[in-house]
Amino acid sequence: MLVSYRWLQQYVDLKDVTPAQLAEALTRGGIEVDVIENRDGGVEKVIVGYVASVEPHPDAEKLRVCSIDAGDEERLQIVCGAANVAQGQKVPVAIHGAKLPGGVKIKKSKLRGISSQGMVCSAKELGLPEKLLSKEQQEGILVLPEDVAVGTDVKEILGLNDHVLELDLTPNRSDCLSMIGVAYEVAALLDREVNLPEGIEEGSAGAEKSLDIVLDAEEDCPFYAARVIEGLQLAPSPQWLQNILLAAGIRPINNIVDVTNYVMLETGQPLHAFDYDQVTDGEIVVRRAHPGEQVVTLDGVTRACDEETLLITDGTRPIGIAGVMGGADSEVTVATTTILLESAYFAPPSVRRTGRKLGLRSEASSRFEKGVDPERIVPALNRAVQLFGELASGRPASEVKTESLGGINDVTVTLRHERLIAVLGVQIPEEAVCDIFRRLRFPMEKGDGVYRVQVPSRRPDISIEVDLIEEVARLYGYHRIPTTLPWGQQSPGALTEEQQIRRIIRRTLRTAGLFEVLNYSLTSPARLSELEAPLVKEYRPIRLNMPMSDERKVLRTSLIPQLIETAEYNIHRRESGVALFELGKIYLSDEKKLTQLPQEKWELAGLITGETVAKHWDQEAKKPDFFSVKGLLEHLFIRLGVENVTMRGARYQGWHPGRTAEVLLDGEPIGLLGQLHPRVAEAHDLDETYVFQVLVAPLIAKIDGIIPMARPLPKFPAVSRDLALVVKEDIPVALLEETIREVGGALLESVTLFDVFTGAQIGEGKKNVAYALSYRAEERTLTDEEVNVLHSKIVNQLGDRFGAMLRQ
Amino acid sequence: MRERLELLKKEAEAAIEAAKGLEQLRDVKVKYLGKKGELTTVLRGMKDLSAEDRPVIGGLANEVRTGLEKKLTEKEEELREAALDARLEAEAIDVTLAARPQPLGGIHPIAAVVEQIEDIFTGMGFEVAEGPEVETDQYNFEALNLPQDHPARDMQDSFYITPEILLRTHTSPVQVRTMEAKEGQVPVKIICPGKVYRRDDDDATHSHQFYQVEGLVVDRGIAMSELHGILATFAEKIFGMALETRLRPSYFPFTEPSVEMDITCIKCSGKGCRMCKQTGWIEILGAGMVHPRVLEGAGYDSERYTGFAFGMGPDRIALLKYGIDDIRHLYTNDLKFLRQFQSV
């Protein structure tokens, strides 16, 4: 809502209040003022001049030399390029030393050899909003009304010595969508009187034109008022009215449309003028549309309606969409002399739905959407009739006709003083509360510790006790609410174990050199399908109903694709290596159309590529390989205290077929680790790249409640034995180790693989693996013999199971 | 014999003194004290001495041996010391050469801010509650006093999946879920951090996805002054400085009275600067007393219990706290940006 400071003064006295102070008071009272715009834009010394004569410029076809009377004895000679300048006009003249918006200074000068003592200005040059100007005003100089006095400051004429406050209204304060509403608010804040436009008589009609109203849409339109006005003379509005509309951001059109807009701005009640001659028999029927019914709105567009669309019809055909836009057929035109003026209550939900469906929103619909004041519907109509009389020679040609479905209920709300104090935590005296209701102009009756408040219909936001508490609080001043600290029963605050574990995961990876990233939950299906995520393969990504773009269309089912995107972004910005992780949710549902909420699972994902440690003066650059990333994960599992994690080779689309492993916890897959398929990597300009993804829930389930228990330190010496084996190359060492541990049992303390190699001396298709085994008993010193027996048992088993031979 | 011993002692002492390095010293030791050494040779002549002289000369010989051995040990020590010193000198390095880098990554600044917020509130007795990001219209709107066609739904145009299911537009549904789970028990003291989604085009100040931390306290006798107290304490802790706060009236459908809280500008301390648009104040959160309809809907008697709720944007706090000028930096994940926050 744009509020002209000057206009507002018609309704409330602001003599000792500057625009900035007014804005501050409003903001403090709960209506935020976004911008205070000084309308003059720095215009100085621009005055009204009379164009006494216009001569052609001797040396320039498009220029004219004007002789202008600007109030001084001597006439000004001004060269002007506008095509519309003509003798006899009153025009704005920037004289020598004048300033225009944007810091432009006007001086005497010569144009093609002819001296010019100033400039004749266009509306745009004076800073009037271009979008709101008519085509003529946009193109030529601004022609002022004939009755303005020569020499007058044009700021006075154009209402530019004004400030406009832009209010950022919250949805509950629709009452401030009118000047009168703002006046009530300002009057309450500053404790002043409200001056409403003088009591307007309905006036009797000179002629009786027929007018009938039928309401046939139940709660969508419970009240409708109308009147016929005849004898209208269409013309441009007077300057003062145009000024007011421009200040409010509304384009002046003609006196009829402008009056309806003016009254809407003043009272908050949108009005609509139908060309009476287009309304069959002067009948108005308000009803919901029939399925498939169409209306051509005044913007020339054919609108398809449904059963929820509320229509204004003349009993035979639709002539407008209620509260949203009038019909083209019944539009006021230059030929119009008689109108049917509508002032009604259209229910917010109906207008809102229709506006949304048709993608239409106007000053009028935004007011209906929030609920207009039922008590201002008829006064607004009367106000408009009065102005039509003053500005367009209009005469009422019917009585004010109203039709309603039930009356307006008075709203009385009771406030308990005790409750007020309990909610706000500040001792407000009862007199102060009474005073606040007086300032708000809410009639109130005080009982013992209670206030029975009659809420005016202009404040539909107030219906329960707490609404009144808020009114008192904001007028009392929130700055007077003290700060107090707790109270009563204390509660231990803490993170849950799961939340703590998520923190540990993030900290551990950070310490290992990875950067945490946050990517969007919405992504594209194409990106997700680039590589397989086997743990979620039975789910299809969940699609938004109306995505904003293809890039943000579905909810992610894997975090890796966006890590690849992030890596690519950084590699393109000359990062030589990238190490990233994200801990975030994936969204899974097996339903085609959601009827239940999807599963949301926390996933940990990482990506490492390129030179993560740059070449150093005595050390080569470090790049990741499978085992460094595997080590990273194991490091994390150790930190979490998660044991029994194993890996098993696997092949999936998008992953390197020979360098990918499933991560198993107690034998169940919980994730994947591997090299990105070189084709995928290359497509994103990535070098050898390793990625991993692990579901967090199984880890948390495993850790839950586990506390590490101390074991006694060894008291007896360990015995070491090396074990060098030759086995077939394709036997995973994990299998050998499993056997070694199984046979070694409790006496085998550790198994460390210290060498793996192949070569001619080992034999084709074979590899040599060498382990250091450590044996130890808890309660005694092991004898050599004991160890030898156990050790050869291991060797034998390895031989039996895998054909492993001791290396000679 | 005595003279020979004296002479030997002098000679040997000179030789020890003159030894250049451990090798030479060992040779000296062999020459004088070895099995075939000169002292041994002298001692071998002892048998020719008289019975009276033998003990005297024998004593003297022992004295010479002990003396020489001591000298040898001292010299050896001295030479070792010198050798070590020389080695250490030779090992000297340029300590200003660049270090071998240790890997260190970083926590994302938003995540860091969320953790800071969690820590402040858990310190004040709050629990951290979480809930689904894909929500029902019921929890996201209806239960929060935002029925269908409520004008405030405009304030947060949403990503719907079906007419009943959408991406949550705030973390307030977690408040309702928590209250329902508590089945009327008090106190409720939670904060709800998490991702939220709104149909905004991404620009310097908007993001279609961002973080929110909301909070809720419900108990007997909770007043607005406590809301102010808790949130003022929070503001000072999160920015790590003494601040003034002010409450301004505002509107949220799920609280009433509703307020926004400003703090004195953290950059200019309230003098007025570009960051605070010359006002000296910065808005950091919205809050209010829980609307009775919300309490009742979640099973709490609004006559017996009152409460307050608040909501803030960790993104915005990160922007303010770390002087970040564009919210998109937070979601671009540029390492040159993330590296600036390795210490948070």
Interface residues (C-beta under 8 A of the other chain):
Chain A: T27 R28 G29 G30 E32 T170 P171 N172 R173 S174 P348 P349 R352 R353 E369 K370 A422 V423 L424 G425 V426 I464 V466 D467 I469 E470 A473 R474 Y478 H479 I481 P482 T483 T484 L485 P486 W487 G488 Q489 Q490 S491 P492 G493 A494 L495 T496 Q499 R503 R506 R507 L509 R510 T511 A512 G513 L514 F515 E516 V517 L518 N519 Y520 S521 L522 I542 R543 L544 N545 M546 P547 M548 R552 L555 T566 Y569 N570 R573 E575 V578 A579 L580 F581 K585 Y587 K593 L594 T595 L597 P598 E600 T612 V613 A614 H616 W617 Q619
Chain B: L97 A98 R100 P101 P103 L104 G105 G106 I107 H108 I110 A111 E115 E118 F121 T122 G123 M124 G125 F126 E127 V128 E130 P132 E133 V134 E135 T136 Q148 D149 H150 P151 A152 D154 M155 F159 Y160 I161 T162 I165 L167 V186 P187 K189 K195 Y197 R199 D201 H208 Q209 D219 R220 G221 I222 A223 M224 S225 E226 H228 G229 I230 A232 T233 T245 R246 L247 R248 P249 S250 Y251 P253 E256 P257 S258 V259 M289 H291 P292 T306 L330 Y331 T332 N333 D334 L335 K336 L338 R339
